[in-house]
Amino acid sequence: MLVIKKLSASLALLIFILITGNCVLAQPVTAPGSYYTSFDGVKIHYEAKGDGFPVILVHGFSGTGEGWKKGKLYNDMLTAGYKVIILDQRGNGRSDKPHNDAGYANDAEAKDIMGLATSLGLKRYDIVGYSRGSIITSRVFVLDKRVQKAVMGGMGDAYTNPEWPRRVHAYKALMGDTSFHDVDGMIKYIHSNPFDELALAYQQKWQPSTSKQELAMVKIPVLLIDGTEDHDNGDEVALHKLIPGSKLVHVPGDHNSASRTPEFSKAVMAFLK
């Protein structure tokens, strides 16, 4: 007893728990999800739930994997029995945020997803992206033959241009150039949140494009799904024409709301089924 009196109160409590078997108090508090170490040592936060056919959901610019839980699709997929995998892309959320060119160049974000699929032992999988997540999704299904079906939400043909003005302007604005007013809304939103702005700038600087020639060679089923009021990322009809056999669906909403609608979830579920 003399020894216990000299211990801190917290350690004494721990000993009491171990002796009495009161394990409820001893449960550790842990953050949900796990970490995967990517090809260059960057740690990627992810969460995988369910035991069925795997589907990877890829969030948009400045978002996180948790954002998928605010819409219908995430829970609908779990209810349907899929294995649903969400991740924070590098530079976002709880993943590492490199502050250099090498951290985002040469399809680094697509390599994160393909490496995560390998680490999880996925021999086949589907992938669903939204907004900038669709841009990364496009790289994944071009590069990885394990992808069976792909969904690109909130995306038109603008990203196929390596010098897409909006991308260039966003990068320069995030680096402090105030002369590009076509991205004022986005920059205002970024400034009003505790994002890592330098990491976001590198994401824009090295945001990949997928060429029209690459898209013309795509063999897997691809669903393009856009809100009726979404005019942010080019012409979805033109993108539909670039991808052989792709399907184009419109759902209610603008760029910020369409992915959370029941109609979005219904269309994706019907396509993947």
Buried (B, 14 or more C-beta within 10 A) or exposed (E): EEEEEEEEEEEBBBEEBEEEEEEEEEEEEEEEBBBBEBEBEBEBBBBBBBEEBBBBBBBBBBBBBBBBBEBBBBEBBBEBEBBBBBBBBBBBBBBBBBEEEEBBEEBBBBBBBBBBBEBBEBEEBBBBBBBBBBBBBBBBBBBBEBBBBBBBBBBBBBBBBEEBEBBBBBBBBBEEEEEBEEBEEBBEEBEEEEBBBBBBBBBBBBBBBBEBEBBEEBEBBBBBBBBEBBEBBBEBEEBBBBBEEBBBBBBEBBBBBBBBBEBBBBBBBEBBE
